[in-house]
Amino acid sequence: MFNLTKRRAIIVYYNGRRVLRSLHHYGQLRYASKHFHYAILYVNQDRYDEIKERVQHLRAVKRVINSARPDLDPTLTDLEQTGLYKQQDEDD
């Protein structure tokens, strides 16, 4: 049967768009913003740390950020109960 591979996103901030060509070698490039100079790259979970280190050392890469999506609770419905958001008087 078909098996899904665990994937994780890496957000890459870059200086020049030429680095996008080399990002294709490390994973699946899903989105690249021309205006804000960042790209979203999906890589396999088992090679995540290795690929993140390699991408950080590319010449035109400013910084690399982990995606927070796997760490979020999917059952989270009320931000006020968790303490992440406090309702203000203007929010009524």
N, C-alpha and C positions, 0 to 999 in steps of 0.2 A: 504494500500500500504506500501511498504518498506520505513522506515524512517532512514536516516543517523544520527548517533549521532556525535556531534561535539567532536573532539579529538585534543589533543595537546601533543607534544613531550617534554619530560624532558631528559636532558643529565646528566647522573650520573657518576661521577668519583669515583672509588673505589680502596681500597688497596688490598683486597683479593677476589678471585672468588667465595667464599662461599656466599657472599652477593647476588649473582645472583639468588640463590634459593628463597630468601625472596622477591626479586623484582617482582617475578611472582604474588604475592598476591596483589600487588598494581595496576597493569595494564598489558598491553601486551608488553612483552619484545621483541623488534624487532631485535636488534643487540647488540652484546657484543664483544668488541675487547680484545683479549688476550694480545696483545703486548702493547697497549696504555692505558689499564685499564679504559675503559669507556664503558657505555651501553646507549642505546636509549630506553626509556620506553614511550609508548603511554598510556595516561589516558584520561578519559572523561573530557570535558571542565568544567562542573559544579562542579566537585570534585577536580579540578586542584590544588588549593591553599592548601587544606587539605592534599592531598597526597604528595605534595612537602614538606610540613613541616614534615610529618612522615618519608619520605625517608631521609631527612637531618639528622634525629636523629638516623639512623641506625649506628651500630658500625663501620663498615668498609667503610663507605662512606666519601670521602674526601670533595667533593663539588657537588652541584647541580646547573645546569644552565638552564635557560629558553630557549626554542627553539625560534629563531627569525623568523621562517617561517610565522606565522600568521600576523606578523607586517609588512612584506614586501609588496610592491606594485606589484601586478601581471602584471600590464601593463607597467612596467618599461622596456624600451628598450635601452635607451642611458644613460649610466652612466656619460658621460661627461657633459650632460645638467644638471644633478642633482647636480653636484659638488662632487660626490663620487670618481670620477676618473678624473685625468688630464692627457692628452696625452703628452708624453715626446718625445723628438727628436728621441730616439731609437725605438719608437713604430711604425714608418712608415712602 
